Amino acid sequence: FEVVPADIDEEAAKEGETNAETIVTRLAEAKAVAVSKDRPDTWVIGSDSVVTVEGRLFSKPRSRDEAAEHLRFFSGKKMVLLSASAIARNEEVEWSLSGYAELDVRELSEEFVQSYLDAEWPEVGNTVGVFRMEGRGAQLFDKIVGGHFTILGMPLLPVLKQLRKWGLLPS
């Protein structure tokens, strides 16, 4: 396999839509289709994630200050993380699916927010929830319900199941 960044306008893909599941699926599909344009007859997987807290949709923070603002807003609240994957070939979406996880953010002190960002910035600036589970991100939460791979950004088990169904992976 090959990792290829998709050149899409994420804000344009979100335009006019308020449903987080629709948005994340749209983004995953747009990425898969965009990358498939230059790869005829190649199966391409696209993925994306979005976060909502109290009904508010969050994007990746544009700065460390904005990341701190997000963390302060998340403090003591339930975060819903939605991840979607899509599989495209020849610029056509052949399959897509979204999954979600609920993450209870613990109460975060200002001291914690700053020390966390001292350790994790700028890497968490590339994540919609300002966390990486493979880093110190687990320290943000009291409780997590949902698939591990969905939290990492791709509902991997359903993707693998679909690839096996099509005979693209051994079953």
CORSULVEN-V31935 format. One line per field, one symbol per residue. burial: I if it has 16 or more other ideal C-beta (glycine too) atoms within 10 Angstrom, else O. Layout:
burial->???
//
This chain:
burial->OOOOOIOIOIOOIIOOOOOIIOIIIIIIIIIIIIIIOOOOOOIIIIIIIIIIIOOOIIOIIOOIOOIIOIIOOIIOOOIIIIIIIIIIIOOOIOIIIIIIIOIOIOOIOOOOIOOIIOOIOOOIIOIIIIIIIOOOIOOIIOOIOIIOIIIIIIIIOIIOOIIOOOOOOOO
//
